[in-house]
Amino acid sequence: MDDQTRIELEAAAFRRLRQHLQNDRVDVQNIDMMNLAGFCRNCLSRWYQEAANARGIAMTKDEGREIFYGMPYDDWRAQYQTEASPAAQQAFKKSHD
């Protein structure tokens, strides 16, 4: 496989992951993703921002989040984020201390 095809396939997979987390599984909470996988939507948006910045493209944290969430972060939180259960909070604390 040539490099350009690989890059295009990786980009397609990323776009599908973003769509999945934006539209298909809005019920999955970031804290649950962090507890199970060690990353969440915020991590993905930060990695996107960091990649843009590394290429000389000015992008703020909020701009990166809006690209990944498909809307302003505060709107996402109001629509989809629920209070984390005590068990999820404890698991997060245990894995991130």
Backbone as JSON, one array per atom type, in Angstrom:
{
  "sequence": "MDDQTRIELEAAAFRRLRQHLQNDRVDVQNIDMMNLAGFCRNCLSRWYQEAANARGIAMTKDEGREIFYGMPYDDWRAQYQTEASPAAQQAFKKSHD",
  "N": [[0.85, -1.17, 0.0], [0.57, 2.19, -0.84], [1.87, 5.29, 0.56], [0.09, 7.52, 0.39], [-2.43, 6.32, 0.03], [-2.58, 4.89, 2.44], [-2.63, 7.05, 4.29], [-5.06, 8.24, 3.52], [-6.85, 6.18, 4.16], [-6.43, 5.98, 6.93], [-7.35, 8.53, 7.67], [-10.04, 8.29, 6.9], [-10.86, 6.3, 8.69], [-10.53, 7.68, 11.1], [-12.42, 9.75, 10.73], [-14.73, 8.2, 10.73], [-14.7, 7.16, 13.34], [-14.99, 9.55, 14.74], [-17.56, 10.3, 13.85], [-19.01, 8.17, 14.9], [-18.72, 8.61, 17.68], [-19.8, 11.17, 17.85], [-22.43, 10.95, 16.91], [-23.57, 8.3, 16.87], [-23.1, 7.04, 19.34], [-23.71, 8.76, 21.58], [-24.46, 8.3, 24.1], [-22.37, 7.14, 25.45], [-20.25, 7.94, 27.96], [-17.6, 10.27, 28.58], [-16.0, 9.79, 30.87], [-16.37, 7.07, 31.23], [-15.15, 6.09, 28.91], [-12.53, 6.93, 29.46], [-11.99, 5.38, 31.73], [-12.08, 2.8, 30.69], [-10.54, 2.77, 28.3], [-8.54, 4.65, 28.49], [-8.52, 7.03, 27.14], [-10.5, 9.73, 25.76], [-13.19, 11.64, 24.23], [-12.3, 14.27, 24.64], [-9.54, 13.91, 24.74], [-9.05, 13.03, 22.11], [-9.83, 15.34, 20.72], [-7.91, 17.1, 21.67], [-5.56, 15.9, 20.7], [-5.99, 16.28, 17.99], [-5.95, 19.08, 17.87], [-3.29, 19.5, 18.73], [-1.91, 18.3, 16.61], [-2.63, 19.99, 14.53], [-1.49, 22.41, 15.45], [1.22, 21.64, 15.45], [1.68, 21.6, 12.77], [1.73, 24.23, 12.19], [-0.74, 25.42, 12.15], [-2.92, 27.53, 13.6], [-4.85, 26.75, 16.33], [-7.22, 26.66, 18.84], [-7.9, 25.12, 22.06], [-10.69, 25.06, 22.45], [-11.58, 25.32, 19.8], [-10.59, 22.94, 18.67], [-12.07, 21.1, 20.17], [-14.69, 21.74, 19.33], [-14.57, 20.97, 16.66], [-14.19, 18.21, 16.97], [-16.4, 17.41, 18.58], [-18.5, 18.35, 17.09], [-20.0, 20.49, 17.7], [-20.2, 23.34, 19.91], [-18.41, 22.71, 22.95], [-19.67, 23.18, 25.45], [-22.35, 23.06, 24.69], [-22.53, 20.37, 23.93], [-22.04, 19.14, 26.4], [-24.3, 20.01, 27.86], [-26.35, 18.75, 26.44], [-25.71, 15.98, 26.37], [-23.98, 15.0, 28.41], [-23.91, 13.24, 31.43], [-24.18, 13.01, 35.01], [-21.41, 11.57, 36.54], [-21.28, 8.31, 37.86], [-20.77, 7.3, 41.31], [-19.13, 5.0, 41.33], [-17.85, 5.13, 38.81], [-16.46, 7.52, 39.14], [-14.74, 6.8, 41.23], [-13.26, 4.75, 40.01], [-11.99, 6.24, 38.02], [-10.45, 7.99, 39.59], [-8.78, 6.12, 40.84], [-7.33, 5.08, 38.65], [-6.01, 7.28, 37.68], [-4.36, 8.49, 39.51]],
  "CA": [[0.0, 0.0, 0.0], [1.38, 3.41, -0.89], [1.68, 6.2, 1.7], [-1.11, 8.35, 0.22], [-3.59, 5.47, 0.3], [-2.59, 4.65, 3.88], [-3.08, 8.29, 4.93], [-6.49, 8.4, 3.23], [-7.59, 5.18, 4.94], [-6.37, 6.4, 8.33], [-8.25, 9.67, 7.81], [-11.41, 7.78, 6.83], [-11.14, 5.62, 9.96], [-10.69, 8.73, 12.11], [-13.72, 10.4, 10.51], [-15.79, 7.27, 11.15], [-14.66, 7.16, 14.79], [-15.58, 10.82, 15.18], [-19.01, 10.21, 13.6], [-19.54, 7.2, 15.87], [-18.79, 9.23, 19.0], [-20.66, 12.36, 17.77], [-23.82, 10.68, 16.54], [-24.08, 6.95, 17.12], [-22.96, 6.63, 20.75], [-23.67, 9.91, 22.47], [-24.71, 7.79, 25.45], [-21.1, 6.74, 26.08], [-19.69, 9.08, 28.67], [-16.14, 10.39, 28.51], [-15.36, 9.15, 32.02], [-16.37, 5.63, 30.98], [-14.1, 5.85, 27.93], [-11.24, 7.07, 30.14], [-11.79, 4.24, 32.62], [-11.88, 1.56, 29.92], [-9.56, 2.86, 27.21], [-7.47, 5.59, 28.8], [-8.67, 8.25, 26.35], [-11.9, 10.08, 25.54], [-13.4, 12.65, 23.18], [-11.43, 15.42, 24.91], [-8.19, 13.53, 24.32], [-9.03, 13.05, 20.65], [-9.86, 16.74, 20.25], [-6.61, 17.69, 22.0], [-4.58, 15.37, 19.75], [-6.28, 16.96, 16.73], [-5.42, 20.44, 18.03], [-1.83, 19.42, 18.77], [-1.44, 18.0, 15.25], [-2.78, 21.24, 13.77], [-0.47, 23.34, 15.93], [2.52, 21.15, 15.0], [1.81, 21.94, 11.35], [1.68, 25.68, 12.06], [-2.13, 25.86, 12.04], [-3.37, 28.02, 14.9], [-6.13, 26.17, 16.75], [-7.35, 26.66, 20.28], [-8.52, 23.95, 22.66], [-12.12, 25.11, 22.17], [-11.77, 25.04, 18.37], [-10.38, 21.51, 18.5], [-13.23, 20.4, 20.73], [-15.86, 21.95, 18.47], [-14.39, 20.12, 15.48], [-14.4, 16.8, 17.31], [-17.74, 17.2, 19.1], [-19.5, 18.74, 16.11], [-20.74, 21.6, 18.29], [-19.44, 23.84, 21.07], [-18.29, 21.74, 24.03], [-20.71, 23.43, 26.46], [-23.61, 22.54, 24.15], [-22.45, 18.9, 24.05], [-22.2, 18.77, 27.81], [-25.69, 20.25, 28.25], [-27.23, 17.8, 25.77], [-25.39, 14.56, 26.47], [-23.19, 14.55, 29.55], [-24.63, 12.95, 32.66], [-23.34, 12.97, 36.21], [-20.69, 10.3, 36.66], [-21.64, 7.53, 39.04], [-19.67, 7.19, 42.28], [-18.21, 3.93, 40.92], [-17.04, 5.64, 37.71], [-15.55, 8.51, 39.71], [-13.72, 6.08, 42.0], [-12.39, 4.07, 39.04], [-11.17, 7.28, 37.39], [-9.47, 8.44, 40.57], [-7.81, 5.05, 41.05], [-6.47, 4.89, 37.47], [-5.32, 8.52, 37.31], [-3.61, 9.06, 40.64]],
  "C": [[0.9, 1.23, 0.0], [0.99, 4.34, 0.26], [0.39, 7.01, 1.58], [-2.37, 7.55, 0.51], [-3.71, 5.19, 1.79], [-3.11, 5.86, 4.64], [-4.58, 8.48, 4.72], [-7.33, 7.41, 4.03], [-7.58, 5.53, 6.43], [-7.31, 7.58, 8.58], [-9.71, 9.23, 7.77], [-11.79, 7.07, 8.13], [-11.35, 6.63, 11.08], [-12.05, 9.41, 11.96], [-14.86, 9.5, 10.96], [-15.84, 7.16, 12.66], [-15.33, 8.42, 15.33], [-17.09, 10.8, 14.99], [-19.66, 9.28, 14.63], [-19.72, 7.85, 17.24], [-19.67, 10.49, 19.01], [-22.13, 12.01, 17.66], [-24.35, 9.34, 17.02], [-24.08, 6.57, 18.6], [-22.79, 7.82, 21.68], [-23.93, 9.51, 23.92], [-23.44, 7.38, 26.18], [-20.45, 7.98, 26.67], [-18.17, 9.08, 28.59], [-15.45, 9.68, 29.67], [-15.32, 7.63, 31.83], [-15.31, 5.25, 29.94], [-12.73, 5.92, 28.59], [-10.97, 5.85, 31.02], [-11.49, 2.96, 31.86], [-10.71, 1.62, 28.95], [-8.4, 3.8, 27.49], [-7.46, 6.83, 27.93], [-10.16, 8.5, 26.15], [-12.0, 11.11, 24.41], [-12.49, 13.85, 23.38], [-9.99, 15.12, 24.5], [-8.07, 13.59, 22.8], [-9.04, 14.47, 20.11], [-8.54, 17.43, 20.54], [-5.54, 17.2, 21.03], [-4.76, 16.02, 18.38], [-5.69, 18.37, 16.77], [-3.9, 20.43, 18.01], [-1.25, 19.14, 17.38], [-1.54, 19.25, 14.38], [-1.68, 22.23, 14.16], [0.93, 22.94, 15.46], [2.77, 21.47, 13.53], [1.73, 23.44, 11.11], [0.28, 26.24, 11.88], [-2.58, 26.26, 13.44], [-4.75, 27.43, 15.2], [-6.14, 26.14, 18.26], [-7.96, 25.34, 20.76], [-10.01, 23.91, 22.33], [-12.42, 24.83, 20.7], [-11.59, 23.55, 18.08], [-11.55, 20.7, 19.02], [-14.45, 20.55, 19.83], [-15.77, 21.11, 17.2], [-14.7, 18.67, 15.84], [-15.82, 16.52, 17.79], [-18.83, 17.55, 18.09], [-20.37, 19.89, 16.59], [-19.87, 22.16, 19.42], [-19.51, 22.85, 22.23], [-19.38, 21.93, 25.09], [-22.07, 22.94, 25.98], [-23.65, 21.02, 24.26], [-22.73, 18.47, 25.49], [-23.65, 18.93, 28.25], [-26.62, 19.19, 27.66], [-26.97, 16.35, 26.15], [-24.67, 14.1, 27.73], [-24.08, 14.36, 30.77], [-23.65, 12.96, 33.82], [-22.69, 11.58, 36.29], [-21.11, 9.61, 37.95], [-20.48, 7.53, 40.03], [-18.66, 6.12, 41.89], [-17.3, 4.41, 39.79], [-16.03, 6.66, 38.22], [-14.41, 7.84, 40.48], [-12.74, 5.38, 41.06], [-11.46, 5.07, 38.36], [-10.07, 7.72, 38.34], [-8.38, 7.39, 40.75], [-6.83, 4.94, 39.87], [-5.67, 6.14, 37.1], [-4.64, 9.22, 38.49], [-2.13, 8.88, 40.45]]
}
